[in-house]
Amino acid sequence: MLVTFIPALELRASIPLGIIHYKVLPWPAVFGVCVLANAVMGIVVFLLIKRILPVVARNRVIGPLYARYVARTQRNFSKAVDKYGEWALAVFIGIPLPGTGAFSGALAAQLIGLRFRKFFVANFLGVLIAGVAVTAVTLTGNAALKRWLFLNDPKPAETQQAPAEPDQPPSGETMRQVPPAADEASARWPEIDRWPPADRWPPNLPDPPSRIA
């Protein structure tokens, strides 16, 4: 917002800075703050110039230059203001170009003798026109710039995927291989060191498997 109070910049610089660079507030808030600040600055300048210009006119060095500047300004603005009223000054303030704006409009209004009420209306309308124009150009240009950067962004390099490794058993686990049973009998009977003699073998049990020493 402080950039708005610089005469050569005003809101034509503060709105793009607030929307694109700083991004502290959403763009409607930036628009409202900058327009209000610029309009207030124009009123303050109008009231201050009214006190400063008589002092400048009495100066021996600056006085002649000031008189020629006043004559040229009155010649350029008086006809337009007389014909179109405060709308002429509003258009001059609303054109977002160097040399125009609320500061220059306040100075021109004092030089042609415009009343405060008419300047107040022209100043507000002109600042509003300039704010709408600058905001529209900023939003449109910002969107177009982002789209251009997106379209010209090189495609990211495709990442090469490593070949999938075969499934491995979890760490710490070993596959336990169970040897197949030699026959049905050895699968049913546990392995022991010595079987009891045949005369002591219970008759209700099948014969024990043969053991190869």
C-alpha positions, 0 to 999 in steps of 0.5 A: 500500500505504501507504493500507492503514495509515490506520485510516479507509481500510485496504484498502477504499481501497488496493485500488481505488487500486492497481487503477484509479488507479496500475496498477503491479501486476496486480490479483492482486498488489494484492490480495495485498499489500493483504491482507497489509499490512492483516492485519499492521497489525491484529496490530501494533495489537492488540499496541500497544493492549495497552500503551496502554490501561492508560495511557489508563485511568489518565488523569483526563480520558480515563479516564471516557470510556474506561470508558463506551466499554469498557462499550458495546463489551463489551456489543455484542461479548461476546455475539456472540463468546461465541456465534459465537467468532472468526467474529463478529469476523471478520465485523465486520472483513470488512465494508468499511464506515466504522468497521470493519476490522482497526484497529477489530477489534483495538481491540474484541478488546482491550476484550472481552479476546479472546486473541491466537490467536483474534484472529489467526484472526479478523483474517486471515479478516476481512481476507481477506473484506474484500479479496475483497469490495472487489476484486470490486466494484472489478473489476466496477465498473471493467468496467461503467464502461468499458462505459458510457463506450464505449457513450456515446462519440459516434461520430467524425465521418466524414472526407470524402475528397477526390475522386480526381485523374486519373492524371497522368504522373510528374514530370519525364517528358514524353509524346513524340508521334511524328508519323505517317509520311507514307507507307511510304517516308518511314517507312523512309528517314531524312530527309536534306538532299539525295538523290544523283542518279538516275543514281548511285542504287544499282540494288538499292535502291528509289527514294528518297521524293520530297522537297518543298522 
